Amino acid sequence: MTSQFPATDDVILGPGDDAAVVSAPDGRTVATTDVLVEGRHFRREWSSARDVGHRAVAQNFADVAAMGARPTGLLIGFAAPPDLPVDWADGFSLGVRDECAVAGGAVVGGDMVGSDTLTIAITALGDLQGRAPVRRDGARPGDVVAYTGHLGLSAAGLALLRGGIDGPAACLDEHRRPSPPYAEGVAAARMGATAMLDVSDGLAQDLGHLCRAGGVLIDLDSRALVPEPALVEGVRALGVPPERAEQAARDLMVAGGEDHALVAAFDPATALPDHWHRIGKVRSADQEQVKNSVNPVTVDGCAPPRGGWDHFRQG
């Protein structure tokens, strides 16, 4: 598998030795890890091996980008049943290679082992390029909340797949192969983002993490949450009446997960980077208020639609 992965300038020593050596120009390395389990995070009847390779890389390098870092390296733990077709493993490798090329990182090592369940564990590395990391706990009252990337398409795609509906390609593709805006994380850090994270569990749910980390509340403006045409088309394909489709699409933007968009807080005096869209505002709160709040994130002052990804939900 490793022969398919080209190196980059960040790789001093790549696959083939006891461990890899990756450059850390400013003496720090951003590191994150994520696990994909067949049946829980992907299904082979819905996604090709290449799709799964793309997804595995995307959801990890999105976390690197959310810290304001540039993706550099990737280590892959690959546990597979003995009857897994070689063609599937090759397709997975091609997907990994292609998404690494998009993100700018490289596979630097990993391990393979037999397992009853197809499981993929990824560790991703990144370079802060001399900047401070953009953490979750820095949002301040009065800050602007903005996002970049796609919201809602992946959730619509998952619903279409579960229903066996051949809906808009944009929805299905975004679920199978998320497209995080990697470069926009660096752009936000350069523009002084005070807090940032990637939207993996759903916009409201993930912003709730930001609220609890920073001791603040966030109110989203529904008028600023403008659904993409493909998302509206997707919810209509799911059977939502035309007169309710735009609101249903907006609900998916708030409650749907796995798009791996980036959402951040910025000082209100800061001009937003290109491709970022203002959607709300950070509000003040005392710690007890945030701790005891069921919904630290509101939409037009009201509780958001329910949803979001639960990592321990069954089925």
Backbone as numpy.savetxt, mean C-alpha at the origin, in Angstrom:
# Nx Ny Nz CAx CAy CAz Cx Cy Cz
15.88 -19.20 -9.70 15.07 -17.99 -9.70 15.92 -16.72 -9.70
17.04 -16.74 -8.99 17.81 -15.51 -8.81 18.41 -15.00 -10.10
18.58 -15.86 -11.10 19.17 -15.42 -12.36 18.29 -14.40 -13.08
17.01 -14.32 -12.72 16.09 -13.40 -13.39 16.13 -12.00 -12.79
16.86 -11.81 -11.69 16.83 -10.55 -10.98 18.09 -9.73 -11.23
18.01 -8.66 -12.00 19.18 -7.82 -12.23 19.53 -7.02 -10.98
20.79 -6.68 -10.82 21.24 -5.88 -9.69 21.09 -4.39 -10.00
21.20 -3.57 -8.97 21.23 -2.12 -9.13 22.49 -1.60 -8.47
22.70 -0.30 -8.56 23.90 0.30 -7.97 23.91 0.19 -6.45
22.76 -0.06 -5.83 22.70 -0.19 -4.37 23.23 -1.53 -3.88
23.33 -2.51 -4.77 23.72 -3.86 -4.38 25.23 -4.02 -4.50
25.88 -4.17 -3.35 27.33 -4.41 -3.33 27.61 -5.90 -3.52
26.82 -6.74 -2.86 26.93 -8.19 -3.01 25.52 -8.76 -3.00
25.12 -9.38 -4.09 23.76 -9.86 -4.23 23.61 -11.33 -3.91
22.60 -12.00 -4.47 22.33 -13.40 -4.18 23.52 -14.30 -4.49
23.68 -15.34 -3.67 24.72 -16.33 -3.93 25.69 -16.52 -2.79
25.78 -15.56 -1.88 26.66 -15.70 -0.72 25.81 -15.96 0.52
26.45 -16.03 1.70 25.69 -16.29 2.92 24.73 -15.16 3.25
25.07 -13.97 2.85 24.20 -12.81 3.07 24.53 -11.76 2.03
23.60 -10.86 1.82 23.80 -9.78 0.85 24.43 -8.57 1.54
25.02 -7.72 0.72 25.55 -6.44 1.20 24.91 -5.35 0.35
24.19 -4.46 1.02 23.48 -3.38 0.34 24.00 -2.05 0.88
24.25 -1.11 0.01 24.80 0.17 0.44 23.79 0.93 1.29
24.30 1.70 2.24 23.49 2.58 3.09 24.22 3.91 3.14
24.08 4.73 2.11 24.91 5.93 1.96 24.90 6.87 3.16
23.76 7.02 3.85 23.76 7.94 4.99 23.81 7.21 6.33
24.14 5.91 6.29 24.32 5.15 7.51 23.05 4.58 8.10
21.90 4.78 7.45 20.63 4.26 7.94 19.94 3.46 6.83
19.16 2.47 7.24 18.38 1.69 6.29 16.95 1.56 6.79
16.00 1.88 5.95 14.59 1.62 6.26 14.32 0.14 5.98
13.65 -0.54 6.88 13.37 -1.97 6.70 11.92 -2.26 7.09
11.28 -3.12 6.31 9.91 -3.53 6.59 9.71 -4.96 6.12
8.72 -5.63 6.65 8.46 -7.00 6.22 6.96 -7.25 6.15
6.58 -8.15 5.27 5.17 -8.48 5.07 5.08 -9.93 4.60
3.96 -10.57 4.88 3.76 -11.98 4.54 2.48 -12.12 3.73
2.55 -12.91 2.66 1.37 -13.25 1.86 1.13 -14.75 1.97
-0.08 -15.14 2.31 -0.45 -16.54 2.44 -1.56 -16.85 1.44
-1.37 -17.92 0.67 -2.40 -18.29 -0.31 -3.72 -18.57 0.40
-4.80 -18.07 -0.18 -6.11 -18.23 0.41 -6.49 -17.11 1.35
-5.47 -16.44 1.86 -5.70 -15.31 2.76 -5.46 -13.98 2.05
-4.36 -13.91 1.30 -3.98 -12.67 0.63 -4.05 -12.75 -0.89
-4.10 -13.93 -1.43 -4.25 -14.10 -2.87 -4.82 -15.48 -3.15
-5.44 -15.62 -4.33 -5.97 -16.91 -4.77 -5.49 -17.17 -6.18
-4.97 -18.36 -6.39 -4.39 -18.66 -7.71 -5.43 -18.71 -8.82
-6.70 -18.94 -8.47 -7.72 -18.94 -9.51 -8.08 -17.52 -9.94
-7.70 -16.53 -9.15 -7.98 -15.13 -9.50 -6.76 -14.41 -10.05
-5.60 -14.78 -9.57 -4.38 -14.05 -9.90 -3.34 -14.99 -10.48
-2.66 -14.53 -11.52 -1.57 -15.31 -12.09 -0.36 -15.24 -11.17
0.60 -16.13 -11.42 1.84 -16.10 -10.64 2.53 -14.75 -10.79
2.49 -14.22 -11.98 3.12 -12.92 -12.23 2.42 -11.82 -11.43
1.08 -11.89 -11.36 0.33 -10.94 -10.54 0.80 -10.98 -9.09
0.95 -12.18 -8.55 1.33 -12.33 -7.15 2.73 -11.77 -6.92
3.62 -11.96 -7.89 4.95 -11.38 -7.78 4.91 -9.87 -7.71
4.11 -9.27 -8.59 3.95 -7.81 -8.55 3.41 -7.36 -7.19
2.36 -8.03 -6.72 1.72 -7.63 -5.46 2.68 -7.74 -4.29
3.45 -8.83 -4.24 4.37 -9.04 -3.12 5.37 -7.90 -3.01
5.89 -7.47 -4.14 6.85 -6.36 -4.14 6.15 -5.05 -3.81
5.02 -4.81 -4.45 4.34 -3.52 -4.32 3.96 -3.21 -2.88
3.38 -4.18 -2.17 2.90 -3.86 -0.84 4.04 -3.65 0.14
5.22 -4.17 -0.16 6.38 -3.93 0.71 7.09 -2.63 0.38
7.35 -2.39 -0.89 8.01 -1.14 -1.25 7.10 0.06 -1.00
5.78 -0.14 -0.97 4.87 0.96 -0.60 5.13 1.41 0.83
5.43 0.47 1.73 5.76 0.83 3.10 7.06 1.62 3.16
8.02 1.25 2.34 9.28 2.00 2.27 9.01 3.42 1.80
8.21 3.55 0.74 7.88 4.88 0.21 7.14 5.71 1.24
6.31 5.07 2.07 5.55 5.80 3.09 6.44 6.40 4.17
7.66 5.92 4.29 8.62 6.51 5.22 9.39 7.65 4.57
9.11 7.91 3.30 9.84 8.94 2.57 11.15 8.44 2.01
11.28 7.12 1.86 12.53 6.53 1.42 12.43 5.99 0.00
13.58 5.82 -0.60 13.70 5.25 -1.95 13.94 3.75 -1.82
13.13 2.89 -2.48 13.35 1.45 -2.40 14.73 1.05 -2.93
15.39 0.13 -2.20 16.71 -0.33 -2.63 16.79 -1.85 -2.77
16.41 -2.59 -1.73 16.62 -4.03 -1.75 15.42 -4.82 -1.26
15.41 -6.10 -1.63 14.30 -6.98 -1.31 14.85 -8.37 -1.02
14.41 -8.98 0.09 14.73 -10.37 0.41 13.43 -11.16 0.43
13.45 -12.34 -0.17 12.23 -13.12 -0.36 12.35 -14.48 0.33
11.41 -14.77 1.22 11.26 -16.11 1.77 10.11 -16.78 1.03
10.37 -17.91 0.39 9.40 -18.56 -0.49 9.16 -19.97 0.01
7.99 -20.22 0.60 7.62 -21.54 1.11 6.50 -22.09 0.25
6.74 -23.26 -0.36 5.79 -23.76 -1.36 5.57 -25.26 -1.21
4.36 -25.72 -1.56 4.09 -27.16 -1.58 4.96 -27.84 -2.63
5.28 -29.12 -2.45 6.14 -29.81 -3.41 5.53 -29.95 -4.79
4.20 -29.85 -4.90 3.56 -30.00 -6.21 3.34 -28.66 -6.92
3.91 -27.58 -6.39 3.76 -26.29 -7.07 4.47 -26.36 -8.42
3.78 -26.05 -9.52 4.41 -26.11 -10.83 5.61 -25.17 -10.94
6.65 -25.64 -11.59 7.83 -24.80 -11.80 7.46 -23.54 -12.58
6.52 -23.68 -13.51 6.09 -22.52 -14.29 5.50 -21.43 -13.39
4.84 -21.85 -12.30 4.27 -20.85 -11.40 5.39 -20.07 -10.70
6.38 -20.79 -10.22 7.50 -20.12 -9.56 8.23 -19.18 -10.52
8.37 -19.61 -11.77 9.03 -18.76 -12.77 8.20 -17.50 -13.04
6.88 -17.67 -13.13 6.02 -16.51 -13.35 6.07 -15.54 -12.19
6.10 -16.07 -10.97 6.23 -15.23 -9.79 7.52 -14.42 -9.85
8.60 -15.07 -10.24 9.89 -14.37 -10.35 9.84 -13.24 -11.36
9.15 -13.47 -12.47 9.03 -12.42 -13.48 8.24 -11.23 -12.95
7.18 -11.50 -12.19 6.41 -10.41 -11.60 7.24 -9.62 -10.61
8.03 -10.32 -9.80 8.93 -9.65 -8.86 9.92 -8.77 -9.61
10.52 -9.34 -10.64 11.50 -8.59 -11.43 10.89 -7.33 -12.02
9.70 -7.46 -12.59 9.08 -6.32 -13.26 8.70 -5.21 -12.28
8.17 -5.59 -11.10 7.79 -4.56 -10.13 9.02 -3.92 -9.49
10.08 -4.69 -9.31 11.33 -4.10 -8.82 11.84 -3.04 -9.80
11.69 -3.32 -11.08 12.13 -2.35 -12.09 11.32 -1.06 -11.99
10.03 -1.18 -11.70 9.18 0.01 -11.54 9.59 0.79 -10.29
9.83 0.08 -9.19 10.13 0.73 -7.92 11.56 1.22 -7.83
12.46 0.58 -8.57 13.87 0.96 -8.53 14.71 0.15 -7.57
14.14 -0.91 -6.98 14.90 -1.75 -6.07 15.35 -3.03 -6.74
16.03 -3.89 -5.97 16.55 -5.14 -6.51 16.41 -6.25 -5.48
16.21 -7.48 -5.96 16.23 -8.65 -5.09 17.68 -8.94 -4.73
17.96 -8.99 -3.42 19.35 -9.19 -2.97 19.56 -10.54 -2.30
18.50 -11.31 -2.08 18.66 -12.62 -1.48 17.33 -13.18 -1.02
17.41 -14.32 -0.32 16.19 -14.95 0.17 16.42 -16.41 0.51
15.32 -17.14 0.63 15.38 -18.55 1.00 14.15 -19.25 0.44
14.29 -20.56 0.19 13.18 -21.38 -0.29 13.06 -22.60 0.60
11.80 -23.00 0.87 11.57 -24.15 1.73 10.24 -24.80 1.34
10.12 -26.09 1.61 8.86 -26.77 1.38 7.85 -26.46 2.46
6.57 -26.41 2.08 5.51 -26.07 3.03 4.18 -26.59 2.51
3.25 -26.87 3.42 1.91 -27.29 3.00 1.14 -26.15 2.34
1.46 -24.92 2.73 0.76 -23.74 2.23 1.73 -22.82 1.51
1.34 -22.34 0.35 2.16 -21.38 -0.38 2.21 -20.07 0.40
3.39 -19.73 0.87 3.58 -18.54 1.71 4.79 -17.77 1.22
4.64 -16.46 1.12 5.71 -15.60 0.62 5.98 -14.52 1.66
7.19 -14.48 2.18 7.58 -13.46 3.16 8.62 -12.54 2.51
8.35 -11.25 2.59 9.22 -10.27 1.94 9.78 -9.32 2.99
11.07 -9.03 2.90 11.68 -7.94 3.65 12.20 -6.93 2.65
11.76 -5.68 2.79 12.14 -4.62 1.86 13.01 -3.59 2.57
13.94 -3.04 1.83 14.89 -2.05 2.36 14.78 -0.75 1.58
15.17 0.35 2.22 15.11 1.63 1.54 16.15 2.61 2.05
16.39 3.64 1.27 17.40 4.66 1.55 16.71 6.00 1.78
16.98 6.64 2.91 16.38 7.92 3.24 17.08 9.09 2.56
18.22 8.86 1.97 18.95 9.88 1.22 19.22 11.13 2.05
19.51 10.93 3.33 19.86 12.05 4.19 18.70 12.74 4.87
17.47 12.36 4.54 16.30 12.99 5.15 15.88 12.26 6.42
15.12 12.94 7.26 14.50 12.28 8.40 13.36 11.39 7.90
13.11 10.25 8.52 11.97 9.43 8.12 10.67 10.17 8.41
9.66 9.96 7.57 8.34 10.54 7.81 7.53 9.51 8.59
7.31 9.80 9.86 6.65 8.84 10.74 5.14 9.06 10.77
4.45 8.20 11.50 3.00 8.32 11.64 2.59 9.36 12.68
3.48 9.70 13.59 3.08 10.45 14.78 3.32 11.95 14.69
3.57 12.47 13.48 3.94 13.88 13.38 2.84 14.85 12.99
1.63 14.36 12.71 0.55 15.26 12.27 0.18 16.24 13.38
-0.06 17.50 12.99 -0.38 18.55 13.95 -1.72 19.19 13.62
-2.44 19.66 14.63 -3.72 20.32 14.36 -3.56 21.44 13.33
-4.46 21.46 12.37 -4.39 22.45 11.30 -3.72 21.94 10.05
-2.98 20.83 10.15 -2.34 20.27 8.95 -3.38 19.85 7.92
-2.97 19.91 6.68 -3.79 19.44 5.57 -3.56 17.94 5.37
-4.60 17.19 5.11 -4.49 15.76 4.78 -4.66 15.60 3.27
-3.74 14.86 2.64 -3.78 14.68 1.19 -3.37 13.26 0.84
-3.78 12.81 -0.34 -3.40 11.48 -0.79 -2.90 11.53 -2.23
-2.21 10.47 -2.61 -1.79 10.28 -4.00 -1.90 8.80 -4.34
-2.21 8.50 -5.58 -2.42 7.11 -5.99 -3.90 6.84 -6.20
-4.27 5.57 -6.09 -5.66 5.16 -6.30 -6.32 4.81 -4.97
-7.60 5.11 -4.85 -8.38 4.71 -3.68 -9.67 4.04 -4.15
-9.92 2.84 -3.64 -11.18 2.15 -3.91 -11.15 1.14 -5.03
-10.23 1.29 -5.97 -10.22 0.39 -7.13 -9.97 -1.06 -6.72
-9.01 -1.27 -5.81 -8.69 -2.64 -5.42 -9.86 -3.30 -4.70
-10.52 -2.56 -3.82 -11.67 -3.13 -3.11 -12.79 -3.48 -4.08
-13.00 -2.61 -5.07 -14.01 -2.92 -6.09 -13.60 -4.15 -6.88
-12.31 -4.24 -7.22 -11.82 -5.40 -7.95 -12.01 -6.69 -7.19
-11.74 -6.66 -5.88 -11.94 -7.85 -5.05 -13.41 -8.26 -5.03
-14.30 -7.29 -4.88 -15.73 -7.59 -4.88 -16.18 -8.18 -6.21
-15.64 -7.66 -7.30 -15.97 -8.20 -8.63 -15.49 -9.64 -8.77
-14.27 -9.92 -8.30 -13.74 -11.27 -8.38 -14.56 -12.23 -7.52
-14.90 -11.81 -6.33 -15.70 -12.66 -5.45 -17.07 -12.96 -6.06
-17.60 -12.00 -6.81 -18.91 -12.19 -7.43 -18.85 -12.84 -8.79
-17.64 -13.13 -9.28 -17.50 -13.71 -10.60 -17.95 -12.78 -11.70
-17.77 -11.47 -11.48 -18.23 -10.45 -12.43 -17.05 -9.91 -13.21
-17.19 -9.88 -14.51 -16.12 -9.35 -15.37 -16.30 -7.84 -15.48
-15.82 -7.12 -14.48 -16.00 -5.67 -14.43 -14.86 -4.92 -15.09
-14.75 -3.62 -14.80 -13.72 -2.78 -15.41 -12.32 -3.31 -15.14
-11.50 -3.34 -16.18 -10.13 -3.84 -16.05 -9.35 -3.05 -15.01
-9.60 -1.75 -14.91 -8.85 -0.93 -13.96 -9.04 -1.41 -12.53
-10.25 -1.85 -12.19 -10.52 -2.36 -10.84 -9.85 -3.71 -10.62
-10.02 -4.61 -11.57 -9.43 -5.95 -11.44 -7.91 -5.87 -11.42
-7.35 -5.04 -12.29 -5.89 -4.93 -12.37 -5.31 -4.34 -11.09
-5.99 -3.35 -10.52 -5.46 -2.71 -9.31 -5.49 -3.66 -8.13
-6.45 -4.59 -8.11 -6.45 -5.58 -7.04 -5.33 -6.60 -7.26
-5.19 -7.05 -8.48 -4.18 -8.07 -8.76 -2.76 -7.51 -8.71
-2.60 -6.30 -9.23 -1.27 -5.68 -9.31 -1.36 -4.23 -8.83
-1.34 -4.00 -7.52 -1.40 -2.63 -7.02 -0.27 -1.79 -7.61
-0.53 -0.50 -7.76 0.48 0.39 -8.37 0.79 1.54 -7.43
1.56 1.29 -6.37 1.88 2.36 -5.41 2.65 3.49 -6.09
2.40 4.73 -5.68 3.13 5.87 -6.24 4.47 6.06 -5.52
5.42 5.17 -5.79 6.67 5.14 -5.03 7.36 6.50 -4.96
7.51 7.16 -6.10 8.26 8.41 -6.14 7.58 9.51 -5.34
6.27 9.40 -5.15 5.55 10.46 -4.45 5.84 10.46 -2.95
6.28 9.33 -2.41 6.69 9.31 -1.01 7.91 10.17 -0.79
8.88 10.03 -1.68 10.09 10.87 -1.61 9.72 12.33 -1.82
8.83 12.60 -2.79 8.42 13.98 -3.06 7.75 14.60 -1.83
6.91 13.83 -1.15 6.24 14.34 0.05 7.24 14.64 1.16
8.22 13.74 1.33 9.25 13.97 2.35 10.04 15.24 2.05
10.37 15.43 0.79 11.12 16.64 0.41 10.32 17.91 0.66
9.00 17.81 0.57 8.14 18.98 0.77 7.75 19.16 2.24
8.30 18.32 3.11 8.08 18.49 4.54 6.85 17.84 5.12
6.38 16.75 4.53 5.24 16.03 5.10 5.48 15.76 6.58
4.48 16.01 7.41 4.65 15.83 8.85 4.33 14.41 9.31
3.55 13.69 8.53 3.21 12.29 8.83 2.78 11.63 7.52
3.00 10.32 7.42 2.62 9.64 6.18 2.50 8.14 6.45
1.65 7.49 5.66 1.55 6.04 5.67 0.90 5.58 4.38
1.03 4.28 4.10 0.40 3.77 2.88 -0.98 3.21 3.24
-1.89 3.28 2.28 -3.27 2.86 2.51 -3.39 1.39 2.13
-3.19 0.52 3.11 -3.30 -0.91 2.87 -4.57 -1.48 3.50
-5.00 -0.91 4.61 -6.16 -1.44 5.33 -7.44 -0.65 5.07
-7.35 0.43 4.31 -8.49 1.32 4.07 -8.16 2.71 4.57
-8.60 3.74 3.84 -8.23 5.12 4.16 -8.60 5.50 5.59
-9.85 5.30 5.98 -10.26 5.70 7.33 -9.53 4.89 8.39
-9.39 3.59 8.16 -8.74 2.74 9.15 -7.27 3.11 9.30
-6.58 3.34 8.19 -5.17 3.69 8.27 -4.97 5.09 8.85
-5.82 6.04 8.49 -5.72 7.36 9.10 -5.99 7.29 10.59
-6.78 6.31 11.03 -6.98 6.11 12.45 -5.67 5.78 13.16
-4.79 5.01 12.50 -3.47 4.72 13.08 -2.68 6.02 13.23
-2.77 6.88 12.23 -2.05 8.15 12.26 -2.59 9.03 13.39
-3.92 9.03 13.57 -4.53 9.81 14.65 -4.06 9.33 16.02
-4.09 8.03 16.23 -3.71 7.50 17.54 -2.23 7.69 17.82
-1.41 7.61 16.77 0.03 7.83 16.96 0.33 9.28 17.31
-0.41 10.21 16.71 -0.12 11.62 16.90 -1.02 12.33 17.90
-2.03 11.63 18.44 -2.93 12.25 19.39 -3.80 13.33 18.78
-4.30 13.07 17.57 -5.11 14.06 16.85 -6.36 13.38 16.29
-7.23 14.20 15.73 -8.40 13.72 14.99 -8.28 14.20 13.55
-8.97 13.55 12.64 -8.96 13.95 11.22 -10.40 13.97 10.71
-10.73 15.03 10.00 -12.03 15.11 9.35 -11.82 15.20 7.84
-12.42 14.28 7.10 -12.31 14.26 5.65 -13.47 15.03 5.02
-13.21 15.64 3.89 -14.21 16.41 3.15 -14.73 15.55 2.00
-15.98 15.15 2.07 -16.53 14.26 1.05 -16.48 14.88 -0.34
-16.57 16.21 -0.41 -16.54 16.87 -1.72 -15.19 16.72 -2.40
-14.13 16.51 -1.59 -12.79 16.35 -2.16 -12.50 14.90 -2.55
-13.35 13.99 -2.13 -13.17 12.57 -2.46 -13.91 12.29 -3.77
-13.23 12.50 -4.86 -13.84 12.37 -6.18 -13.48 11.01 -6.77
-14.44 10.10 -6.94 -14.13 8.76 -7.46 -13.67 8.80 -8.91
-12.75 7.91 -9.24 -12.35 7.74 -10.63 -13.51 7.14 -11.42
-13.64 7.47 -12.69 -14.74 6.90 -13.50 -14.77 5.38 -13.46
-13.58 4.73 -13.47 -13.55 3.27 -13.44 -14.12 2.72 -12.15
-13.95 3.45 -11.05 -14.50 3.00 -9.77 -16.02 3.09 -9.79
-16.56 4.17 -10.32 -18.01 4.30 -10.44 -18.56 3.19 -11.34
-17.86 2.93 -12.43 -18.27 1.84 -13.34 -18.23 0.50 -12.61
-17.21 0.32 -11.77 -17.08 -0.93 -11.04 -18.22 -1.17 -10.07
-18.62 -0.14 -9.33 -19.71 -0.35 -8.38 -21.04 -0.55 -9.11
-21.18 0.06 -10.28 -22.39 -0.19 -11.07 -22.41 -1.64 -11.57
-21.23 -2.17 -11.94 -21.16 -3.57 -12.35 -21.52 -4.51 -11.21
-21.33 -4.03 -9.97 -21.68 -4.83 -8.79 -23.17 -4.77 -8.48
-23.91 -4.00 -9.26 -25.36 -3.95 -9.08 -25.88 -2.74 -8.35
-25.01 -1.77 -8.06 -25.46 -0.55 -7.39 -26.23 0.31 -8.40
-27.41 0.79 -8.04 -28.19 1.63 -8.97 -27.40 2.87 -9.38
-27.59 3.35 -10.60 -26.84 4.51 -11.09 -26.91 5.72 -10.18
-28.08 5.96 -9.58 -28.23 7.16 -8.75 -27.46 7.06 -7.43
-27.04 5.85 -7.07 -26.27 5.66 -5.83 -24.82 5.30 -6.10
-24.44 5.18 -7.36 -23.11 4.66 -7.70 -21.99 5.57 -7.22
-22.14 6.88 -7.38 -21.05 7.78 -6.98 -20.83 7.75 -5.48
-21.91 7.72 -4.69 -21.76 7.65 -3.24 -21.16 6.31 -2.83
-21.58 5.23 -3.46 -21.01 3.91 -3.16 -19.53 3.88 -3.49
-19.14 4.51 -4.60 -17.74 4.58 -4.97 -16.95 5.40 -3.95
-17.54 6.49 -3.49 -16.88 7.31 -2.47 -16.70 6.52 -1.17
-17.69 5.71 -0.82 -17.57 4.88 0.37 -16.41 3.89 0.24
-16.23 3.34 -0.96 -15.10 2.43 -1.18 -13.77 3.17 -1.08
-13.72 4.42 -1.51 -12.50 5.21 -1.36 -12.12 5.35 0.11
-13.12 5.46 0.97 -12.87 5.66 2.40 -12.63 4.35 3.13
-13.38 3.30 2.77 -13.36 2.06 3.54 -12.62 0.91 2.87
-12.39 0.98 1.56 -11.73 -0.12 0.86 -10.23 -0.12 1.13
-9.60 -1.26 1.00 -8.16 -1.38 1.26 -7.39 -1.95 0.09
-6.08 -2.08 0.30 -5.14 -2.76 -0.58 -4.85 -2.02 -1.89
-5.11 -0.72 -1.94 -4.69 0.06 -3.10 -3.23 0.49 -2.98
-2.76 0.63 -1.73 -1.40 1.10 -1.45 -1.14 2.49 -2.01
-2.18 3.32 -1.94 -1.97 4.75 -2.14 -1.17 5.28 -0.94
-0.71 6.51 -1.03 -0.05 7.16 0.10 -0.94 8.29 0.60
-1.02 8.45 1.92 -1.75 9.55 2.51 -0.83 10.22 3.52
-0.87 11.55 3.55 0.08 12.29 4.38 -0.55 13.56 4.91
0.09 14.11 5.94 -0.28 15.41 6.49 0.80 16.42 6.13
0.37 17.63 5.81 1.29 18.70 5.43 0.92 19.98 6.18
1.93 20.78 6.49 1.67 22.11 7.02 0.79 22.86 6.03
-0.24 23.58 6.50 -1.14 24.26 5.57 -0.46 25.32 4.71
0.71 25.79 5.14 1.43 26.79 4.34 2.27 26.16 3.24
2.35 24.82 3.24 3.17 24.11 2.26 2.36 23.83 0.99
2.96 24.12 -0.15 2.32 23.74 -1.42 2.40 22.23 -1.57
1.29 21.60 -1.89 1.30 20.14 -2.05 2.14 19.76 -3.26
2.86 18.63 -3.18 3.58 18.15 -4.36 2.60 17.82 -5.49
3.11 17.77 -6.70 2.28 17.36 -7.83 1.68 15.98 -7.55
0.48 15.76 -8.04 -0.23 14.48 -7.95 -0.79 14.18 -6.57
-0.68 15.12 -5.63 -1.30 14.96 -4.32 -2.61 15.74 -4.28
-3.63 15.17 -3.62 -4.97 15.76 -3.59 -5.41 16.00 -2.15
-5.75 17.23 -1.85 -6.20 17.58 -0.50 -7.58 16.98 -0.24
-7.73 16.29 0.90 -9.01 15.64 1.20 -9.51 15.89 2.62
-8.75 16.60 3.44 -9.21 16.79 4.80 -8.27 17.63 5.64
-8.55 17.62 6.94 -7.80 18.47 7.86 -7.60 17.75 9.19
-6.46 18.01 9.81 -6.15 17.47 11.14 -6.75 18.40 12.19
-7.42 17.80 13.18 -8.04 18.57 14.26 -7.39 18.23 15.59
-7.45 19.17 16.51 -6.85 18.95 17.83 -7.73 18.04 18.68
-7.09 17.38 19.63 -7.80 16.50 20.56 -6.87 16.20 21.72
-7.44 15.91 22.89 -6.59 15.44 23.98 -6.45 13.93 23.87
-5.45 13.40 24.57 -5.12 11.98 24.44 -6.30 11.08 24.81
-7.03 11.43 25.85 -8.17 10.61 26.25 -9.24 10.59 25.17
-9.43 11.74 24.52 -10.43 11.83 23.46 -10.08 10.91 22.30
-8.78 10.90 21.93 -8.34 10.04 20.83 -8.41 8.57 21.24
-7.94 8.30 22.46 -7.91 6.92 22.95 -9.30 6.32 23.02
-10.28 7.12 23.45 -11.63 6.60 23.65 -12.53 6.75 22.44
-12.02 7.39 21.39 -12.85 7.63 20.22 -12.96 6.37 19.37
-14.19 5.98 19.06 -14.41 4.85 18.16 -14.00 5.24 16.75
-14.24 6.50 16.40 -13.93 6.99 15.06 -13.10 8.27 15.14
-11.77 8.15 15.32 -10.94 9.37 15.31 -10.92 10.03 13.94
-11.38 9.30 12.92 -11.50 9.84 11.56 -12.98 9.99 11.23
-13.38 11.17 10.78 -14.76 11.41 10.39 -14.81 11.90 8.95
-15.98 11.83 8.36 -16.23 12.38 7.02 -17.35 13.40 7.17
-17.03 14.65 6.90 -18.00 15.74 7.10 -18.55 15.73 8.52
-17.68 15.39 9.48 -18.07 15.39 10.88 -18.82 14.17 11.35
-19.06 13.21 10.46 -19.82 12.00 10.80 -18.94 10.75 10.71
-19.39 9.67 11.33 -18.64 8.42 11.28 -18.48 7.95 9.84
-17.31 7.41 9.49 -17.08 6.94 8.12 -17.80 5.63 7.87
-17.97 5.25 6.59 -18.54 3.93 6.29 -17.66 2.83 6.86
-18.26 1.76 7.28 -17.49 0.66 7.86 -16.78 -0.12 6.77
-15.65 -0.70 7.13 -14.89 -1.50 6.18 -13.44 -1.52 6.61
-12.56 -1.77 5.66 -11.14 -1.86 5.96 -10.71 -3.30 6.16
-9.44 -3.52 6.05 -8.88 -4.87 6.12 -8.61 -5.26 7.56
-9.09 -6.42 7.96 -8.84 -7.00 9.27 -7.89 -8.17 9.07
-6.66 -8.05 9.61 -5.64 -9.06 9.37 -5.96 -10.41 10.01
-6.88 -10.44 10.98 -7.17 -11.68 11.67 -8.60 -12.17 11.43
-9.28 -11.53 10.48 -10.64 -11.96 10.13 -10.56 -13.31 9.43
-11.50 -14.16 9.72 -11.54 -15.48 9.09 -12.23 -15.40 7.74
-11.69 -16.16 6.73 -12.35 -16.23 5.43 -12.03 -15.08 4.53
